[in-house]
Amino acid sequence: MRIEKMTITIPELIKGYAEKGREGEDGVVAYGGLLDVRPPYQRNFIYNDKEQCEVIRTISKGFPLNVMYWSKTPDGRFELMDGQQRTISICRYFADGYNTYSVGDLGVGHDNEFFAHNLRDTYPRKYEEMLAYDKLEIYVCEGTAEEIHDWFTVINIAGKVLTPQEILNTSYTGTWLTAAKSYFSRKYNCPAQNLAGDYMSGSPNRQDYLETVLQWIADRDGLKKISTYMGDHQSDENAEDIINYFKSVFAWVERTFTVKRKKLMNGLQWGLFYNRHKDDKLDPIAVENRIQELLQDYDNDYGVTNPNGIYEYILTGKESCLQIRAFRQQEKQQAYERQNHCCADCGKPFDLSEMEAHHKKAWADGGHTTPDNCVMLCKECHYKTFKYN
């Protein structure tokens, strides 16, 4: 891979700057239209207000910004590999038609905040001084697609750390990835978030939704790695397979669990539940009644300590999902005294430390983790099949 260094000016960078869609979600260009600021493998803009202001203050003070990396395409154009956040921060401040934020502490105006056009009109010398900033250093790289993507991963380790999915995206660019990101990764008006945001955790903007649904659909297809699914579909013309799958998952969720409880349902592995239980015969009314019973158990401290596990328990019957509360030491002591220090099964006397607490009426049969339902068994009886099991 060939790498050459060049220096450009702010006016050269901001020439022709344009954002397509809201905040450039459909593409961003600069440098006279020759620079693709957000190629498919790039993340979205994630700088906060403080971070983008610091870029402008650095320019104001004449300090160097970190080197940025572009890749040169066969048609003589460029794709931005590293420095997107700095590039957009500069262009949104200086480019005509944008000027989207103000910055203070520029060394003029008693530290008042200025939009670029206000600075130009009020302190033209300072404005021209900033435009003349001559420390925008660019490394231009030429190489194969694989070399470019590998280098992109290496140089993006510093700064705003790439998420695992953002790194994966660099290796599977194409129409499929563009379509998938358009559905699952938009910062604003994200279709996936509009459909199922109450059930999903994480940020669409940082690829969390895309990563989650890729894990689910890879599981559906029996794949161990989501990269395998991405590779299999990289050349697809669209992302209908994964989008339709996502819609099917949450259509099933809302048919099965008819009352939405956002606090309990957010972030659960709905796709994995769907893969394993979509064909189960479940009565939504009976399901809701059971959920209410379990929530009452939780509210009354009768045993359930993990209400978020209720949905998986409904589907699998695994009590471990609910993290049923063990009897407290005081409850064990009370039962031990009621039994005159004897095992409730064999009737022999034992020290409390040699006994185990059990539900007299099993929790699965409606018994609660309450003092009146506690019995103490010796360890031998504990491991046998007994009438309280």
DARA-V415572 format. One record per residue. N is the residue number from 1. RES is the residue in one small letter. PSI is psi in radians with two decimals (none if undefined). NEAR is the number of other C-alpha atoms within 10 Angstrom. Layout:
N:RES:PSI:NEAR
N:RES:PSI:NEAR
This chain:
1:m:2.29:9
2:r:2.42:10
3:i:2.16:14
4:e:2.60:11
5:k:2.42:13
6:m:2.78:9
7:t:2.33:11
8:i:2.92:14
9:t:2.88:15
10:i:-0.79:21
11:p:-0.64:16
12:e:-0.72:13
13:l:-0.77:23
14:i:-0.15:23
15:k:2.22:18
16:g:0.28:18
17:y:2.32:24
18:a:2.44:22
19:e:2.20:19
20:k:2.28:11
21:g:3.10:11
22:r:2.14:12
23:e:0.59:15
24:g:0.38:17
25:e:-0.39:18
26:d:0.19:13
27:g:2.62:17
28:v:2.32:20
29:v:2.71:25
30:a:-3.01:23
31:y:0.94:20
32:g:0.42:14
33:g:0.02:17
34:l:-0.28:17
35:l:2.07:22
36:d:1.82:20
37:v:-0.47:28
38:r:1.27:22
39:p:2.94:18
40:p:-0.57:19
41:y:-0.12:21
42:q:2.64:20
43:r:3.05:22
44:n:3.03:22
45:f:2.18:18
46:i:0.01:14
47:y:2.47:15
48:n:3.10:10
49:d:-0.76:12
50:k:-0.73:9
51:e:-0.72:14
52:q:-0.55:21
53:c:-0.63:20
54:e:-0.55:16
55:v:-0.80:20
56:i:-0.66:23
57:r:-0.64:18
58:t:-0.76:14
59:i:-0.75:22
60:s:-0.64:18
61:k:-0.06:14
62:g:0.26:15
63:f:2.65:13
64:p:2.43:14
65:l:2.79:15
66:n:2.61:14
67:v:2.48:14
68:m:2.74:19
69:y:2.26:24
70:w:2.68:26
71:s:2.50:27
72:k:2.27:20
73:t:2.84:14
74:p:-0.45:9
75:d:0.17:6
76:g:0.09:9
77:r:-3.06:14
78:f:2.59:24
79:e:2.36:21
80:l:2.14:24
81:m:-0.77:26
82:d:2.34:24
83:g:0.23:20
84:q:-0.77:23
85:q:-0.73:20
86:r:-0.73:21
87:t:-0.84:20
88:i:-0.65:26
89:s:-0.77:24
90:i:-0.83:20
91:c:-0.66:22
92:r:-0.36:21
93:y:-0.78:24
94:f:-0.48:26
95:a:2.41:22
96:d:2.39:15
97:g:-0.07:10
98:y:-1.50:14
99:n:0.94:18
100:t:-0.15:13
101:y:2.75:16
102:s:2.74:17
103:v:2.38:21
104:g:3.13:17
105:d:0.82:17
106:l:0.10:20
107:g:0.16:12
108:v:2.84:14
109:g:0.62:13
110:h:0.64:9
111:d:0.35:11
112:n:2.80:12
113:e:2.48:16
114:f:2.33:21
115:f:2.79:15
116:a:-0.74:21
117:h:-0.55:17
118:n:-0.73:14
119:l:-0.72:20
120:r:-0.73:14
121:d:-0.58:10
122:t:-0.72:14
123:y:1.22:14
124:p:-0.60:13
125:r:-0.76:12
126:k:-0.71:16
127:y:-0.82:18
128:e:-0.61:12
129:e:-0.72:14
130:m:-0.68:20
131:l:-0.50:16
132:a:0.07:14
133:y:2.19:18
134:d:0.51:16
135:k:0.44:17
136:l:1.62:18
137:e:2.30:17
138:i:2.30:21
139:y:2.11:18
140:v:2.14:19
141:c:2.43:22
142:e:2.26:18
143:g:-3.01:16
144:t:2.87:11
145:a:-0.69:14
146:e:-0.74:11
147:e:-0.73:12
148:i:-0.80:20
149:h:-0.66:21
150:d:-0.74:14
151:w:-0.65:19
152:f:-0.77:22
153:t:-0.75:18
154:v:-0.86:11
155:i:-0.29:14
156:n:0.13:15
157:i:-0.63:12
158:a:2.99:9
159:g:-2.41:11
160:k:1.88:10
161:v:2.34:10
162:l:2.44:16
163:t:2.80:15
164:p:-0.68:12
165:q:-0.64:19
166:e:-0.64:20
167:i:-0.77:21
168:l:-0.67:18
169:n:-0.51:22
170:t:-0.39:22
171:s:-0.09:20
172:y:0.78:21
173:t:2.74:20
174:g:-3.05:17
175:t:-0.60:17
176:w:-0.84:20
177:l:-0.72:24
178:t:-0.77:21
179:a:-0.71:17
180:a:-0.76:18
181:k:-0.60:22
182:s:-0.53:17
183:y:-0.69:21
184:f:-0.22:24
185:s:0.25:27
186:r:2.46:23
187:k:-0.64:20
188:y:2.48:14
189:n:0.84:11
190:c:2.09:17
191:p:-0.73:16
192:a:-0.69:20
193:q:-0.68:21
194:n:-0.64:10
195:l:-0.77:14
196:a:0.46:16
197:g:-0.51:18
198:d:-0.33:16
199:y:-0.24:20
200:m:2.53:22
201:s:2.86:16
202:g:-2.99:13
203:s:2.19:16
204:p:-0.67:24
205:n:-0.52:19
206:r:0.32:21
207:q:0.25:22
208:d:-0.71:20
209:y:-0.81:24
210:l:-0.77:22
211:e:-0.74:19
212:t:-0.85:21
213:v:-0.51:23
214:l:-0.67:22
215:q:-0.72:20
216:w:-0.82:24
217:i:-0.52:20
218:a:-0.70:20
219:d:-0.73:18
220:r:-0.70:15
221:d:0.08:10
222:g:0.47:10
223:l:2.43:14
224:k:-0.44:11
225:k:2.44:12
226:i:-0.42:20
227:s:-0.51:19
228:t:-0.78:13
229:y:-0.78:19
230:m:-0.72:20
231:g:-0.69:13
232:d:-0.52:11
233:h:0.08:19
234:q:-0.63:20
235:s:0.05:14
236:d:2.58:16
237:e:-0.35:13
238:n:-3.12:17
239:a:0.55:19
240:e:-0.60:14
241:d:-0.90:12
242:i:-0.57:21
243:i:-0.81:17
244:n:-0.64:10
245:y:-0.83:16
246:f:-0.78:21
247:k:-0.69:14
248:s:-0.68:14
249:v:-0.87:20
250:f:-0.31:17
251:a:-0.73:13
252:w:-0.76:18
253:v:-0.81:18
254:e:-0.41:12
255:r:-0.63:12
256:t:-0.76:18
257:f:1.61:18
258:t:-0.29:13
259:v:2.09:11
260:k:2.19:13
261:r:1.54:12
262:k:-0.77:12
263:k:-0.62:11
264:l:-0.49:16
265:m:-0.29:20
266:n:2.25:18
267:g:0.09:16
268:l:2.83:16
269:q:1.18:16
270:w:-0.66:22
271:g:-0.69:25
272:l:-0.69:18
273:f:-0.77:18
274:y:-0.80:19
275:n:-0.64:15
276:r:-0.37:13
277:h:0.14:14
278:k:-0.41:17
279:d:0.04:9
280:d:2.54:9
281:k:1.72:8
282:l:2.28:15
283:d:1.95:11
284:p:-0.60:15
285:i:-0.80:12
286:a:-0.66:11
287:v:-0.81:17
288:e:-0.70:16
289:n:-0.73:11
290:r:-0.68:14
291:i:-0.75:19
292:q:-0.69:13
293:e:-0.76:13
294:l:-0.64:19
295:l:-0.62:19
296:q:-0.69:14
297:d:-0.75:18
298:y:-0.81:18
299:d:-0.59:13
300:n:0.09:11
301:d:0.69:15
302:y:-0.15:19
303:g:-0.86:22
304:v:2.20:26
305:t:-0.13:19
306:n:1.47:16
307:p:-0.43:20
308:n:-0.34:18
309:g:-0.01:19
310:i:-0.72:25
311:y:-0.72:20
312:e:-0.63:18
313:y:-0.75:16
314:i:-0.70:17
315:l:-0.60:16
316:t:-0.41:13
317:g:0.14:13
318:k:1.98:13
319:e:-0.41:16
320:s:-0.44:12
321:c:-0.51:19
322:l:-0.20:21
323:q:1.07:15
324:i:2.28:18
325:r:2.37:16
326:a:2.74:16
327:f:2.42:20
328:r:2.80:13
329:q:-0.69:9
330:q:-0.69:10
331:e:-0.67:18
332:k:-0.76:21
333:q:-0.72:18
334:q:-0.79:15
335:a:-0.69:20
336:y:-0.73:24
337:e:-0.68:12
338:r:-0.63:13
339:q:0.16:16
340:n:0.66:13
341:h:0.29:19
342:c:2.62:21
343:c:2.34:25
344:a:-0.21:20
345:d:-1.01:16
346:c:-0.26:11
347:g:0.06:13
348:k:2.62:12
349:p:2.51:15
350:f:2.75:17
351:d:2.62:11
352:l:-0.64:18
353:s:-0.23:8
354:e:0.21:13
355:m:2.82:22
356:e:2.56:19
357:a:2.43:23
358:h:2.78:20
359:h:2.20:21
360:k:-0.85:18
361:k:2.12:18
362:a:2.52:14
363:w:-0.68:18
364:a:-0.38:10
365:d:0.20:7
366:g:0.03:10
367:g:2.57:16
368:h:2.81:23
369:t:1.26:25
370:t:2.76:16
371:p:-0.68:17
372:d:-0.21:14
373:n:0.26:18
374:c:2.26:24
375:v:2.60:25
376:m:2.27:29
377:l:2.56:28
378:c:2.82:23
379:k:-0.58:15
380:e:-0.82:13
381:c:-0.53:16
382:h:-0.61:18
383:y:0.02:9
384:k:2.91:9
385:t:2.19:8
386:f:2.93:10
387:k:-0.29:8
388:y:-0.05:14
389:n:none:12
